[in-house]
Amino acid sequence: MKKTILSFALMTMLATGAVAMAAPLQNPQAGEFKLNLNYGFSQKEAGHDAHSRFAGGDLTYGVGHNLSLQYANNMTRSDDSRKIDEHLFSGIYQVSQYISAYGGVTYVKTDFPQSDRHATGYQVGLKGQLPLTDRITGFASVGVGDDVNSYEVGMGYAFNNGWDAHLKYRRSSIDVDNYDDSVKGWQVGMGYKF
């Protein structure tokens, strides 16, 4: 049933041109918030199939003067009860209309049948966005750190000034207490600016 609903939602988005993005908060204004929620599908965790499920999201707050703060979370659960939970709290500076730089603190928790591991570290990176039409924007990001290296690429569609939808591919490589793992797959979601 979930796959049928997800397939219908994706087909509707494609048919209406609403293949969209978890767009960064563009031109952040002081006091402005942006919330994105994601649903993961066709995901893999260390080569194992992962459940299609709620996969986290992010909350961004505009401080002003091209600066914003963001909390981001990505959750993956494989079919054999392995879980990876990634957190990033970062500061983002919009260098230009198309490029932002960020740096922040990561916390990663892995939960496996025989062991639990966690680590706190850092990540720095770049985010880019390119308007393709007046409503569709392409976006990408790459981040490197001591525990998590990641990238994502996607597209977003703005329904109006408040709501948007997105489709993205995300991959992260994780090294937690000498345990190496990777998570990759597709996410679809909605965003709201308030």
N, C-alpha and C positions, 0 to 999 in steps of 0.2 A: 504494500500500500504506500509506504514512504517513497519508494522508488517511482511509483506512478505519479504521485503528487509532485515530487521533485522534477521529474521529466516534463510534466505539464507546465510547471512554473518556468522551467528553462525554455521550453518551446514558445511559451507566451512572450517571454522577454525577447527572444530572438525575433519572433514575428513582429513585435512592436518596435524593434530597434532598441530595446532596453537592456542590452548587454552592458553592464555598468560597472562602476568602480567603488571601492572603498576609498573615495577620493580624500586626499589630505585636506585639512582645513585650509582652504585657499585664502590668501590675504587675511591672516588671523587678526581679528579685532578684539580689543580688550573685553573680557567678559563673555565671549562667544564660546559655546560648547558644540562638539560634534561627536555623536555616538554611532559606532558601526557594530553590528552583530553579524556573525558568520555561521554558516552551516557547511560542514565539510563532507565531501563525497569523493569517491575514487581515490582514497588516501592510502598510503603505505607507511608503515612504521618498521624500519629495519628489514624491509622486504616482506613483512607480514601485512595482510590486508587489515585495514583499520575500519572501524564502524563509521557509517554515515551518521553524523550527529551534530549537535551544537558544538562549534569549534572555537568559541571565544569571540573576541572582538577588541575594540579599543575605544577609549574616551579621550578626546583632545580638548584642551582649554586654551583659548587665545589670551595671552598675557598682554599683547600689543607690541608695536615696533617690530613686526615680522617674527615675533617669538611666541612659541606655544609650548605647553607641557602635555605629555601624552602617557597614558597607561595602556599597554597592549597585552593581551593574553591569547595564547594558542594552546588548545587542548587536543590531544590525540589518544584514542584508546584502540588498541589492536584487538583482533578477534580472540587472541589467547590471553586476555586480561592484562596486557601490558599497557601502562599509561605514561604519557609524558605531558607535563604541564609547564609551559614556558611563560614567563612574565618579563616585561620590559617597562621600566619607568624612565622616560627620556625628556630632554629638552630639545626642541626643534627650532632651527633658525632658517627662515626663508631667504636664501641668498638672492634669488631672482624669481621671476614669475614661474619659471620651470623647474628650479632646483632648490632643494632644502638639504641642510646638513643636520645630523643629530648625534647625540651622545647620551648614554645613560647606563643604568644599573640593571643587570639581569638576575633573575632567580629561576632556576630550573629544578623541577622535582620529577624523578622517575620512580615509578611504582611497578615492580615486577613480582611475580609469585614468590621468589626466594630472596629478594632484596629491594630496599628502598634507598635511593641516593638523592642528594640535593647539593646544589652549589650556587654561590652568589658570585657574580662577575661583572663585566662591563661589555658594552657594544657601542661602536661608532659606525656611522654609515651615511649614505646619500639616498635621497628620495627624489624622484623626478615625476613630472606630470606634463602632459601635452594635450591641449584641447584639440580634438579631431573635428568636432562640429560645435554648434552652440550648446548642445546638451551632452555629447559624448566626449569623455576624456580618457586617454590612455595613461597608465601610471606604472612605475616600477620602483623597486628599492633594493639596495644591497647593504648588508651590515656584517661587520667582522668583530669578533670578540674573543675572550679567552675561553668561554664555555659554549657560545652559540655563534655560528656563522649562518646567515640566511639571505635569501633573495625572494622576491615576488614580482610578478608581472600581471597586469590585468587591465580591465576596462570598466568604466562606470557610466551610468546614465542618470542625469539630473531630471527628476520629474517636475520639480519646481525649486524655489529657493531653500526649502527645508528638507525635502526627501530626495534620496538617490538610492540606486541599487548598484550592485557590483558583482563581477565574476573575476576570480583571480586564481593563478597557480602559485603555490608557495612551497619552498623547500628550505629546510634547516638541518644543519649538521650540528650534533650536540656531543660535547665531551664533558661528562660529569663524573668526577672522581675516577678518572681513567677508564670510564665506560663510554665507548663511542657508539653513537646511534644516528639515525637520520629519519626525518619525517618529510613526506612530500605528498602533494595532492591538490585537488581543486576545492575552492570555497566559493559559495554564493551568499550574498547577504544584502542587508538594507542599512542605510545610514540616515541619520536625522540631525540637522543643525538647529540649535536653539539658543 
